């Protein structure tokens, strides 16, 4: 099955796509009304606008350095996952999304990096918790949030993963306990973005890593903007060998062209690449 990830609602109805994801809230903080015609996507703790408007929401490391987009390693600003009022706002968005379409996709779930967060709120909650290991406590914070969100989703719950299947990395980096999350998530989505896909051996390596790491289905999301169609087709064939489904991000016209070409070639008995 092929799907699209888009900010344009009209593209969700294009017949080439079996599934459409609509970016209801993105990492800039931009939010729109949910749609009925696609799976609404919500960027949870990636929110540059909230981080800029209220710095007290921003996670900090043990040296007090904030997770904002003007710092190394961060392409957008973050909100600390322990902030109750912000979490409640996210859950209200999930309610709105699920009312429009029963399936919902949760993006940017987790702490920003392994060294976060050491804000006063996190310190109080960790000290009051049952955990001695800070990593275990962080994972419990994220799992509890996902559990709360999925209780509000009557259909299928998708959750996006950072593309690192190496054992323990997602747990240490973001507080994502894959086994615990698998109790609540129906399908994970792994974005494997490249600007060209001129080689794809790395895509296969990462895909097989997630195949080993996950006990529930996962899909792969490819970047479709300004990608040569033959290269996009080759990447799709590799991804499709391992993933439940393949989704195309942010250039629906190019994705549609690739799907049409693959469909035509399958009828003609033609294959691409090795």
GUGUGU-272970 format. One record per residue (C-alpha): residue in three letters; x negated, y negated, z. Coordinates in Angstrom, 3 decimals, m for minus. Each point is the difference from the previous one (the first is absolute). Layout:
<recs>
+---------+----------+----------+----------+
: residuo :     east :    north :       up :
+---------+----------+----------+----------+
:     ala :        X :        Y :        Z :
...
+---------+----------+----------+----------+
</recs>
This chain:
<recs>
+---------+----------+----------+----------+
: residuo :     east :    north :       up :
+---------+----------+----------+----------+
:     unk :    0.000 :    0.000 :    0.000 :
:     unk :   m1.232 :   m3.481 :   m0.864 :
:     unk :    0.845 :   m3.175 :    1.856 :
:     unk :   m0.779 :   m3.695 :    0.048 :
:     unk :   m0.959 :   m2.504 :    2.682 :
:     unk :    1.210 :   m3.475 :   m0.864 :
:     unk :    1.079 :   m3.433 :    1.184 :
:     unk :    2.511 :   m0.278 :   m2.855 :
:     unk :    3.376 :    1.635 :    0.753 :
:     unk :    0.991 :    0.350 :   m3.661 :
:     unk :   m2.912 :    2.398 :   m0.614 :
:     unk :    1.437 :    2.481 :    2.493 :
:     unk :    2.651 :    0.953 :   m2.542 :
:     unk :   m2.366 :    0.777 :   m2.859 :
:     unk :    0.791 :    3.563 :   m1.137 :
:     unk :   m3.635 :    1.120 :   m0.129 :
:     unk :   m0.236 :   m0.133 :    3.803 :
:     unk :    1.513 :    2.694 :    2.184 :
:     unk :   m0.627 :   m2.023 :    3.157 :
:     unk :   m0.436 :   m3.712 :    0.624 :
:     unk :   m1.585 :   m1.752 :    2.989 :
:     unk :    0.867 :   m3.637 :    0.609 :
:     unk :   m2.377 :   m2.172 :    2.018 :
:     unk :    2.438 :   m1.475 :    2.497 :
:     unk :   m2.774 :   m1.364 :    2.241 :
:     unk :   m3.647 :   m0.191 :   m1.024 :
:     unk :   m3.292 :   m0.682 :    1.770 :
:     unk :    0.224 :   m3.743 :   m0.631 :
:     unk :    3.094 :   m0.059 :    2.193 :
:     unk :    2.292 :   m0.722 :   m2.944 :
:     unk :    3.345 :    1.687 :    0.602 :
:     unk :    3.092 :    0.360 :   m2.161 :
:     unk :    3.399 :    1.607 :    0.275 :
:     unk :    0.024 :    3.796 :   m0.386 :
:     unk :    1.365 :    1.589 :   m3.161 :
:     unk :    2.342 :    2.934 :   m0.523 :
:     unk :   m1.692 :    1.216 :   m3.187 :
:     unk :   m3.369 :    0.961 :    1.505 :
:     unk :   m1.872 :    1.089 :    3.094 :
:     unk :   m0.741 :   m3.125 :    1.994 :
:     unk :   m3.619 :   m0.369 :    1.140 :
:     unk :   m0.938 :   m1.859 :    3.176 :
:     unk :   m3.531 :   m1.092 :    0.838 :
:     unk :    0.041 :    0.489 :    3.744 :
:     unk :   m3.093 :   m1.337 :    1.746 :
:     unk :   m1.633 :   m1.638 :   m3.007 :
:     unk :    1.425 :   m3.531 :    0.039 :
:     unk :   m2.212 :   m2.968 :   m0.831 :
:     unk :    2.779 :   m2.545 :    0.498 :
:     unk :    0.821 :    1.205 :    3.512 :
:     unk :   m3.706 :    0.140 :    0.889 :
:     unk :   m0.526 :   m3.571 :   m1.176 :
:     unk :    3.126 :   m1.430 :    1.601 :
:     unk :   m0.573 :    1.662 :    3.384 :
:     unk :   m3.643 :    0.940 :    0.695 :
:     unk :    1.035 :    1.584 :    3.298 :
:     unk :    1.454 :    2.885 :   m2.013 :
:     unk :   m3.327 :    0.848 :   m1.642 :
:     unk :   m1.995 :    3.050 :    1.154 :
:     unk :   m3.502 :   m0.701 :    1.357 :
:     unk :   m3.005 :    2.237 :    0.525 :
:     unk :   m1.941 :    0.237 :    3.264 :
:     unk :   m1.935 :   m3.133 :   m0.975 :
:     unk :    3.177 :   m1.976 :   m0.576 :
:     unk :   m0.310 :   m0.073 :   m3.794 :
:     unk :    3.430 :   m0.116 :   m1.667 :
:     unk :    1.195 :    2.221 :   m2.847 :
:     unk :    0.719 :   m2.803 :   m2.462 :
:     unk :   m0.493 :   m0.160 :   m3.737 :
:     unk :   m2.846 :   m2.551 :    0.245 :
:     unk :   m2.173 :    2.590 :    1.759 :
:     unk :   m2.055 :    2.810 :   m1.599 :
:     unk :    1.836 :    3.268 :   m0.736 :
:     unk :    3.483 :   m1.534 :    0.041 :
:     unk :    1.938 :   m0.861 :   m3.150 :
:     unk :    2.981 :   m1.218 :    2.032 :
:     unk :    0.865 :   m0.920 :    3.567 :
:     unk :    1.330 :    2.465 :    2.557 :
:     unk :    2.414 :    0.026 :    2.901 :
:     unk :   m0.748 :    2.068 :    3.099 :
:     unk :    2.285 :    3.069 :    0.097 :
:     unk :    0.752 :   m0.518 :    3.706 :
:     unk :    1.887 :   m3.288 :   m0.517 :
:     unk :    3.533 :    0.955 :    0.960 :
:     unk :    1.840 :   m2.946 :   m1.539 :
:     unk :   m1.754 :    0.527 :   m3.343 :
:     unk :    0.705 :    3.740 :    0.113 :
:     unk :    3.669 :   m0.712 :    0.653 :
:     unk :    0.034 :   m2.258 :   m3.033 :
:     unk :   m1.482 :    2.802 :   m2.100 :
:     unk :    2.594 :    2.456 :    1.255 :
:     unk :    2.749 :   m2.450 :   m0.940 :
:     unk :   m1.509 :   m0.102 :   m3.506 :
:     unk :    0.073 :    3.794 :   m0.068 :
:     unk :    3.689 :   m0.127 :    0.953 :
:     unk :    0.691 :   m2.430 :   m2.851 :
:     unk :   m2.011 :    2.084 :   m2.470 :
:     unk :    1.717 :    3.234 :    0.995 :
:     unk :    3.425 :   m1.625 :   m0.295 :
:     unk :   m0.782 :   m0.836 :   m3.632 :
:     unk :   m1.707 :    3.292 :   m0.888 :
:     unk :   m0.315 :    3.004 :    2.348 :
:     unk :   m3.678 :    0.584 :   m0.884 :
:     unk :   m2.666 :   m2.373 :    1.377 :
:     unk :   m3.762 :   m0.263 :   m0.423 :
:     unk :   m2.198 :   m1.283 :    2.834 :
:     unk :   m3.233 :   m1.694 :   m1.087 :
:     unk :   m2.991 :   m1.284 :    1.983 :
:     unk :    0.789 :    1.959 :    3.110 :
:     unk :   m2.808 :    0.150 :    2.536 :
:     unk :   m2.742 :   m2.004 :    1.641 :
:     unk :   m2.250 :   m1.938 :   m2.411 :
:     unk :   m3.299 :    1.760 :    0.782 :
:     unk :   m1.548 :    2.297 :    2.588 :
:     unk :   m1.207 :   m2.855 :    2.211 :
:     unk :    3.474 :   m1.521 :    0.389 :
:     unk :    1.842 :   m0.947 :    2.127 :
:     unk :   m1.325 :   m1.401 :    3.285 :
:     unk :    2.504 :   m2.789 :    0.535 :
:     unk :    1.430 :   m0.550 :    3.492 :
:     unk :    3.258 :    1.733 :   m0.925 :
:     unk :   m1.814 :    3.094 :   m1.238 :
:     unk :   m2.188 :    0.087 :    3.063 :
:     unk :    3.010 :   m0.203 :    2.329 :
:     unk :    1.886 :    2.708 :   m1.847 :
:     unk :   m3.018 :    2.300 :   m0.178 :
:     unk :   m0.738 :   m0.457 :    3.721 :
:     unk :    3.621 :    0.787 :    0.856 :
:     unk :    0.189 :    2.998 :   m2.321 :
:     unk :   m0.554 :    3.688 :    0.704 :
:     unk :   m3.057 :    0.049 :   m2.287 :
:     unk :   m3.682 :   m0.142 :    0.917 :
:     unk :   m1.117 :   m0.012 :   m3.638 :
:     unk :    0.722 :   m3.259 :   m1.772 :
:     unk :    0.254 :    1.762 :   m3.365 :
:     unk :    2.719 :    2.296 :    1.310 :
:     unk :    1.886 :   m3.008 :    1.347 :
:     unk :   m0.268 :   m1.838 :   m3.327 :
:     unk :    1.349 :    3.042 :   m1.830 :
:     unk :    2.935 :    0.201 :    2.406 :
:     unk :    0.852 :   m3.660 :   m0.700 :
:     unk :    0.147 :    0.628 :   m3.750 :
:     unk :    1.831 :    3.317 :    0.241 :
:     unk :    2.615 :   m1.533 :    2.317 :
:     unk :    0.582 :   m2.836 :   m2.457 :
:     unk :    0.401 :    2.377 :   m2.938 :
:     unk :    2.356 :    2.172 :    2.058 :
:     unk :    2.129 :   m3.057 :    0.829 :
:     unk :    0.052 :   m1.031 :   m3.656 :
:     unk :    0.892 :    3.420 :   m1.361 :
:     unk :    2.932 :    0.311 :    2.395 :
:     unk :    1.498 :   m2.900 :   m1.953 :
:     unk :   m0.656 :    1.541 :   m3.430 :
:     unk :    2.792 :    2.370 :   m1.038 :
:     unk :   m1.755 :    1.150 :   m3.162 :
:     unk :   m3.613 :    0.695 :   m0.866 :
:     unk :   m2.836 :   m1.696 :    1.891 :
:     unk :   m3.147 :   m0.799 :   m1.978 :
:     unk :   m3.173 :   m1.201 :    1.706 :
:     unk :   m3.034 :   m1.431 :   m1.769 :
:     unk :   m3.452 :    1.252 :    0.999 :
:     unk :   m3.369 :   m1.686 :   m0.411 :
:     unk :   m1.835 :    2.173 :   m2.583 :
:     unk :   m2.461 :    1.704 :    2.351 :
:     unk :    0.671 :    3.726 :    0.556 :
:     unk :   m3.251 :    0.683 :    1.859 :
:     unk :    0.924 :    1.825 :    3.244 :
:     unk :    0.653 :   m2.418 :    2.855 :
:     unk :   m0.557 :   m3.187 :   m1.991 :
:     unk :    3.617 :   m1.187 :   m0.138 :
:     unk :    0.396 :    0.827 :    3.681 :
:     unk :   m3.104 :   m1.963 :    0.954 :
:     unk :    0.564 :   m2.860 :   m2.438 :
:     unk :    3.697 :   m0.725 :    0.324 :
:     unk :    1.378 :    2.171 :    2.793 :
:     unk :    1.752 :    2.338 :   m2.444 :
:     unk :    0.474 :    3.479 :    1.432 :
:     unk :    1.005 :    1.850 :   m3.168 :
:     unk :    1.363 :    3.047 :    1.797 :
:     unk :    2.143 :   m2.120 :    2.321 :
:     unk :    1.183 :   m2.245 :   m2.819 :
:     unk :    0.920 :    3.010 :   m2.111 :
:     unk :    2.778 :    0.709 :    2.499 :
:     unk :    1.675 :   m3.244 :   m1.105 :
:     unk :   m1.122 :   m0.611 :   m3.591 :
:     unk :    1.459 :    1.787 :   m3.011 :
:     unk :   m2.676 :   m1.020 :   m2.493 :
:     unk :   m3.298 :   m1.857 :    0.162 :
:     unk :   m1.139 :   m2.289 :   m2.816 :
:     unk :   m3.711 :   m0.450 :   m0.735 :
:     unk :   m0.950 :   m2.982 :   m2.213 :
:     unk :   m3.090 :    0.879 :   m2.060 :
:     unk :   m0.650 :   m3.284 :   m1.776 :
:     unk :   m2.663 :   m0.614 :   m2.615 :
:     unk :   m0.467 :   m2.775 :   m2.545 :
:     unk :   m0.692 :    2.379 :   m2.896 :
:     unk :    0.229 :    3.764 :    0.823 :
:     unk :   m2.854 :    0.533 :   m2.438 :
:     unk :   m1.049 :    2.889 :    2.246 :
:     unk :    2.358 :    2.077 :    2.124 :
:     unk :   m2.144 :    2.525 :    1.888 :
:     unk :    0.294 :   m2.156 :    3.130 :
:     unk :    3.783 :    0.009 :   m0.316 :
:     unk :    0.009 :    3.786 :    0.020 :
:     unk :   m2.317 :    0.095 :    3.030 :
:     unk :    2.247 :   m2.298 :    2.042 :
:     unk :    3.163 :    1.793 :   m1.137 :
:     unk :   m1.336 :    3.405 :    1.033 :
:     unk :   m1.048 :   m1.460 :    3.339 :
:     unk :    3.557 :   m1.112 :    0.718 :
:     unk :    1.319 :    3.337 :   m1.243 :
:     unk :   m2.033 :    1.613 :    2.790 :
:     unk :    0.805 :   m2.660 :    2.620 :
:     unk :    3.786 :   m0.217 :   m0.303 :
:     unk :    2.708 :    2.487 :    0.892 :
:     unk :    2.785 :   m1.968 :   m1.718 :
:     unk :    0.188 :   m1.104 :   m3.650 :
:     unk :   m1.981 :   m2.965 :   m1.243 :
:     unk :    0.127 :   m2.082 :   m3.152 :
:     unk :   m2.689 :   m2.065 :   m1.684 :
:     unk :    0.430 :   m3.611 :   m1.054 :
:     unk :   m2.119 :   m1.202 :   m2.935 :
:     unk :   m0.803 :   m3.576 :   m0.988 :
:     unk :    1.495 :   m0.806 :   m3.407 :
:     unk :   m1.004 :   m3.643 :   m0.540 :
:     unk :   m2.110 :   m0.524 :   m3.147 :
:     unk :   m1.006 :    3.681 :   m0.123 :
:     unk :   m0.617 :    1.606 :   m3.386 :
:     unk :    2.927 :    2.352 :   m0.591 :
:     unk :   m2.199 :    2.989 :   m0.882 :
:     unk :   m1.970 :   m0.469 :    3.220 :
:     unk :    3.216 :   m0.417 :    2.003 :
:     unk :    1.362 :    3.190 :   m1.545 :
:     unk :   m3.153 :    1.912 :    0.919 :
:     unk :    0.196 :   m1.272 :    3.592 :
:     unk :    3.667 :    0.980 :    0.102 :
:     unk :   m0.779 :    3.540 :   m1.142 :
:     unk :   m2.596 :    0.375 :    2.747 :
:     unk :    2.277 :   m1.468 :    2.683 :
:     unk :    2.946 :    2.088 :   m1.162 :
:     unk :   m1.985 :    3.198 :    0.524 :
:     unk :   m0.111 :   m0.617 :    3.760 :
:     unk :    2.714 :   m2.463 :    0.955 :
:     unk :    3.705 :    0.562 :    0.430 :
:     unk :    0.697 :   m3.011 :   m2.241 :
:     unk :   m1.966 :   m2.790 :   m1.682 :
:     unk :    0.936 :   m3.666 :    0.391 :
:     unk :   m1.311 :   m2.984 :   m1.960 :
:     unk :   m0.695 :   m3.330 :    1.645 :
:     unk :    0.846 :   m3.495 :   m1.174 :
:     unk :   m0.025 :    0.249 :   m3.801 :
:     unk :    3.185 :    1.736 :   m0.981 :
:     unk :   m0.433 :   m0.612 :   m3.721 :
:     unk :   m3.365 :    1.733 :   m0.112 :
:     unk :    1.321 :    2.844 :    2.158 :
:     unk :    2.997 :    0.405 :   m2.285 :
:     unk :   m2.304 :    0.144 :   m3.009 :
:     unk :   m2.086 :    2.738 :    1.600 :
:     unk :    3.059 :    2.080 :    0.892 :
:     unk :    1.413 :   m0.343 :   m3.494 :
:     unk :   m3.312 :    1.082 :   m1.516 :
:     unk :   m0.228 :    3.009 :    2.307 :
:     unk :    3.564 :    0.962 :   m0.802 :
:     unk :   m0.608 :   m0.275 :   m3.734 :
:     unk :   m3.251 :    1.967 :    0.222 :
:     unk :    1.631 :    2.759 :    2.026 :
:     unk :    2.585 :    0.451 :   m2.751 :
:     unk :   m2.748 :    0.033 :   m2.632 :
:     unk :   m2.243 :    2.327 :    2.006 :
:     unk :   m2.810 :   m2.544 :    0.348 :
:     unk :   m2.176 :   m0.407 :    3.092 :
:     unk :   m2.367 :   m2.780 :    1.045 :
:     unk :   m3.539 :    0.389 :    1.310 :
:     unk :   m1.635 :    2.981 :    1.613 :
+---------+----------+----------+----------+
</recs>
